[in-house]
Amino acid sequence: MSMCFEVSPTRAGNGIPEGDARRVQMARRVTTARLRYCGLESLIDDATLIVSELVTNAIQHSGGAQVTFTMTVRSGFLRIAVHAETTGRPAVRSADRDAERGRGLFLVQCLATDHGGTWGTSDNGAIAWCNLAVPGGRP
């Protein structure tokens, strides 16, 4: 499954425009529906959080006008990938204790580990991805 949508180019430090926030909500709803359809209800909560974080990160930091979200199940793993027009590599940051932002990729890393998976980025940073082991190792 793949979906591509336009976003408003943002400047670092600014919030997400309302229209783009709706794109994040849409990606979460599509994730939930697809996982239900595939019988993978046990992954819905964590997968939708990961999708939310990766899509939000792409919107906030890429500076591009388009984001592509894909989700596939292969070789016993659910793969979530978000492609954005970016010039840098996303990385886990250390957020201050009372910071309201800056923990998204840390959450992705923790959830991937909890599900026997991994996360990472492409060499050029344009794609952030996460693999979660499918319960029962289904294909």
Helices and strands as residue ranges (DSSP letters): E 2-6, H 18-37, G 41-43, H 44-62, E 66-74, E 77-84, H 104-114, E 118-121, E 127-133, G 135-137
